Each structure stands twice: as structure tokens, then as C-alpha cells.
Amino acid sequence: MPYTEQTVQTVRPWSDKTFSFTLSRPQDFAFASGEFVTLGLKREGKLIARAYSIVSAANEPELEFLSIHVPDGPLTSQLVHVQPGDSVWLNSKPTGSLTLDHVKSGRVLYMIATGTGLAPFMSLVRDPATFTRFDQAVLVHSVRTEPELAYRAELESRMNGRFHYVPTVTREPFPTPERGSVLFQSGALAERLGLPAVDPEHDRVMICGNPEMTREMTDALKAAGWTLTNHRGVGNFSTELAFVTHHA
Ligand SMILES: Cc1cc2nc3c(=O)[nH]c(=O)nc-3n(C[C@H](O)[C@H](O)[C@H](O)COP(=O)(O)OP(=O)(O)OC[C@H]3O[C@@H](n4cnc5c(N)ncnc54)[C@H](O)[C@@H]3O)c2cc1C
């Protein structure tokens, strides 16, 4: 049985669409920062489980997650009601393609997230190892409304000469209204941060977000000469979908 019963420690709502929660961490649960795992709830003896990126860095004592609330979603319509002390079932096999080993070391690591696609990048930003592999790290988080800027205070407090956090809000007035993918591809992102013009020779990109943005940016990077990490080898950019779209 690869699932173990874990206990909810804390719950933190961010917006009407998003919330975070922490779970107890089994002693033998090992993962690399940036990975995802499957977790779920048992209802009437049946497990409803979904993939979740781990927000915590690999060395943290608890496991933290950032969740969407889909009102008619089989899991999240129920997960949104969990309270400290409740049980959540956790799979023992984390995996994923947004770890430090999924891109070559380099000059600047650009992390481009939409929505809950922020989760794996929180893990990387919290992990000091990220800053041993890269001189600089840039995280762009694009959301529709300002309350969806989860972890904003933490990310702002982590900003320093080597870490740059760029929040963008696309459906409300906000100083930066563009999506991260647009800012990155136009060159405006590097320029605004005073970083050298982006160069696949030196810089690396990780993308996590909605399927359309991820696909668009993957195509654009490939066309510009970037190499996607896959089973054939480690390239200079890597991606993960933050969710899968089900077509009725
Ligand atoms: C590799 C991977 C990692 C994931 N990591 C996370 C994570 O860290 N946090 C998280 O909340 N979800 C994450 N998801 C999505 C998650 O697995 C579930 O889809 C989500 O929890 C909703 O579950 P549900 O049963 O309520 O609805 P589902 O039936 O799974 O989804 C219903 C519909 O809701 C939409 N949707 C689902 N998830 C999201 C989302 N995160 N953002 C926007 N729209 C969404 C899609 O249109 C989907 O078709 C991840 C998915 C994958 C494949």
C-alpha cells in the first residue's frame, strides 16, 4: 500500500480559489525540492487522489501544499474543508521534472509560474541549494486577481541581490499586468531586473502553469534554440503542467 495516513497541521486560505495546508511528514518520506506527489481523501472507503507539487523544501519537517478550489472538483470540493487534525492520504513516491537536476547549472534560473504552478518554485526558492547552482534566480508568478498571489509576503522578504520576485496580475489593475511568459520572451524581464540579455548558453528556464501557457512557451523556446530536458538528456529548460484540462 503506497499511501499512508497523514494529519493536517495547518490550513491557510489565500483567496476564494486557493488555499494552502501542511501535513505531517513520514520519517522515511524523501523527495527532491520541486517534485510532486499524489495525495487524497478517503470518502466512503474510496480514495480520491490527485497530483500535488510540494511547496516545502526537501529539508523541512512538514509537507506544505498549495491547492486550487474547483467547486465541482471531486477532490478539491472536499479538500477545501479540511481542518487541523483531519487525515489526508499521501503516496510514498514523489517525482517530477522541476528539480535542480532537471536543468544544467548556469547563470540565471528563470522560474515562470501561473496560478498554483507557483508550488514547485516555492520549494526551490526555499532550498539554499538553488543558489549554489545559479548566480541568480528569478520567479515570475502570474495570477488573475491579487489575492491569488500566494506567499507574496514570504517571497518579498526573500528578495535580495540574488533572488528576484516579480508578481503579475492579469485581470485587475496592477503595476505589472503582463503574463510572465510575455515578459520573459520580450526581453523586458531581464532588462527590468538589470540582468544580462537572456541567453540559452548561460541561462535556464523552468515553467509550471496552465497547459496552454506551458505549451506556448515550450514551442517558443524550442524555436529560439532552447533544449527541453527529457529522457534523452538534461537541457536548458524544463516544464511541468500545474494541472491537466479535462475536455467533456
Ligand atoms: C504534475 C501535476 C501537479 C499538480 N500540482 C498541483 C498543485 O500543486 N496544486 C493544485 O491545486 N493542483 C495541482 N495539480 C492539479 C491536481 O492534480 C487536481 O487536478 C486539482 O487538485 C483539482 O482536483 P479535483 O479533483 O478537485 O478536480 P479535477 O477533476 O482534477 O479538475 C477539474 C478541472 O479543474 C481545473 N483545474 C484542476 N487543477 C487546477 C489548478 N491547479 N489550477 C487551475 N485549474 C485547475 C482543470 O480545468 C480541470 O480539468 C497538479 C496536476 C499535475 C498533473
The ligand as an SDF file (V2000), in Angstrom:
LIG
                    3D

 53 58  0  0  0  0  0  0  0  0999 V2000
    2.0130   17.1610  -12.1580 C   0  0  0  0  0  0  0  0  0  0  0  0
    0.8080   17.8450  -11.5360 C   0  0  0  0  0  0  0  0  0  0  0  0
    0.9870   18.6260  -10.3910 C   0  0  0  0  0  0  0  0  0  0  0  0
   -0.1040   19.2710   -9.8240 C   0  0  0  0  0  0  0  0  0  0  0  0
    0.1000   20.0800   -8.7260 N   0  0  0  0  0  0  0  0  0  0  0  0
   -0.9530   20.7600   -8.1940 C   0  0  0  0  0  0  0  0  0  0  0  0
   -0.7730   21.6580   -7.0820 C   0  0  0  0  0  0  0  0  0  0  0  0
    0.3330   21.8220   -6.5580 O   0  0  0  0  0  0  0  0  0  0  0  0
   -1.8520   22.3160   -6.6240 N   0  0  0  0  0  0  0  0  0  0  0  0
   -3.1120   22.1460   -7.1740 C   0  0  0  0  0  0  0  0  0  0  0  0
   -4.0620   22.7760   -6.7130 O   0  0  0  0  0  0  0  0  0  0  0  0
   -3.2970   21.3190   -8.2070 N   0  0  0  0  0  0  0  0  0  0  0  0
   -2.2620   20.6110   -8.7170 C   0  0  0  0  0  0  0  0  0  0  0  0
   -2.4740   19.7500   -9.7720 N   0  0  0  0  0  0  0  0  0  0  0  0
   -3.8680   19.5240  -10.2030 C   0  0  0  0  0  0  0  0  0  0  0  0
   -4.4980   18.4820   -9.2540 C   0  0  0  0  0  0  0  0  0  0  0  0
   -3.9230   17.2230   -9.5440 O   0  0  0  0  0  0  0  0  0  0  0  0
   -6.0340   18.4030   -9.3780 C   0  0  0  0  0  0  0  0  0  0  0  0
   -6.4460   18.4680  -10.7010 O   0  0  0  0  0  0  0  0  0  0  0  0
   -6.6960   19.5190   -8.5850 C   0  0  0  0  0  0  0  0  0  0  0  0
   -6.3910   19.3430   -7.2130 O   0  0  0  0  0  0  0  0  0  0  0  0
   -8.2180   19.5320   -8.7490 C   0  0  0  0  0  0  0  0  0  0  0  0
   -8.7190   18.2820   -8.3380 O   0  0  0  0  0  0  0  0  0  0  0  0
  -10.2720   17.9860   -8.4080 P   0  0  0  0  0  0  0  0  0  0  0  0
  -10.4840   16.5160   -8.1900 O   0  0  0  0  0  0  0  0  0  0  0  0
  -10.9920   18.8930   -7.4480 O   0  0  0  0  0  0  0  0  0  0  0  0
  -10.7080   18.3890   -9.8770 O   0  0  0  0  0  0  0  0  0  0  0  0
  -10.1950   17.7290  -11.2660 P   0  0  0  0  0  0  0  0  0  0  0  0
  -11.2930   16.8640  -11.8060 O   0  0  0  0  0  0  0  0  0  0  0  0
   -8.8470   17.1010  -11.0790 O   0  0  0  0  0  0  0  0  0  0  0  0
  -10.0310   19.0170  -12.1650 O   0  0  0  0  0  0  0  0  0  0  0  0
  -11.1710   19.6710  -12.7170 C   0  0  0  0  0  0  0  0  0  0  0  0
  -10.7420   20.8120  -13.6200 C   0  0  0  0  0  0  0  0  0  0  0  0
  -10.2750   21.8870  -12.8130 O   0  0  0  0  0  0  0  0  0  0  0  0
   -9.2310   22.5760  -13.4480 C   0  0  0  0  0  0  0  0  0  0  0  0
   -8.0380   22.5430  -12.5420 N   0  0  0  0  0  0  0  0  0  0  0  0
   -7.5340   21.4660  -11.8760 C   0  0  0  0  0  0  0  0  0  0  0  0
   -6.4500   21.7970  -11.1480 N   0  0  0  0  0  0  0  0  0  0  0  0
   -6.2670   23.1190  -11.3410 C   0  0  0  0  0  0  0  0  0  0  0  0
   -5.3060   24.0360  -10.8680 C   0  0  0  0  0  0  0  0  0  0  0  0
   -4.3140   23.6490  -10.0140 N   0  0  0  0  0  0  0  0  0  0  0  0
   -5.4030   25.3140  -11.2830 N   0  0  0  0  0  0  0  0  0  0  0  0
   -6.3860   25.7120  -12.1390 C   0  0  0  0  0  0  0  0  0  0  0  0
   -7.3240   24.8800  -12.6200 N   0  0  0  0  0  0  0  0  0  0  0  0
   -7.2770   23.5990  -12.2370 C   0  0  0  0  0  0  0  0  0  0  0  0
   -8.9900   21.8700  -14.7860 C   0  0  0  0  0  0  0  0  0  0  0  0
   -9.7140   22.5200  -15.7960 O   0  0  0  0  0  0  0  0  0  0  0  0
   -9.5620   20.5120  -14.5560 C   0  0  0  0  0  0  0  0  0  0  0  0
   -9.9880   19.9150  -15.7660 O   0  0  0  0  0  0  0  0  0  0  0  0
   -1.4000   19.0990  -10.3690 C   0  0  0  0  0  0  0  0  0  0  0  0
   -1.5720   18.2880  -11.5040 C   0  0  0  0  0  0  0  0  0  0  0  0
   -0.4880   17.6890  -12.1000 C   0  0  0  0  0  0  0  0  0  0  0  0
   -0.7110   16.8260  -13.3170 C   0  0  0  0  0  0  0  0  0  0  0  0
  1  2  1  0
  2  3  1  0
  2 52  2  0
  3  4  2  0
  4  5  1  0
  4 50  1  0
  5  6  2  0
  6  7  1  0
  6 13  1  0
  7  8  2  0
  7  9  1  0
  9 10  1  0
 10 11  2  0
 10 12  1  0
 12 13  2  0
 13 14  1  0
 14 15  1  0
 14 50  1  0
 15 16  1  0
 16 17  1  0
 16 18  1  0
 18 19  1  0
 18 20  1  0
 20 21  1  0
 20 22  1  0
 22 23  1  0
 23 24  1  0
 24 25  2  0
 24 26  1  0
 24 27  1  0
 27 28  1  0
 28 29  2  0
 28 30  1  0
 28 31  1  0
 31 32  1  0
 32 33  1  0
 33 34  1  0
 33 48  1  0
 34 35  1  0
 35 36  1  0
 35 46  1  0
 36 37  1  0
 36 45  1  0
 37 38  2  0
 38 39  1  0
 39 40  1  0
 39 45  2  0
 40 41  1  0
 40 42  2  0
 42 43  1  0
 43 44  2  0
 44 45  1  0
 46 47  1  0
 46 48  1  0
 48 49  1  0
 50 51  2  0
 51 52  1  0
 52 53  1  0
M  END
$$$$
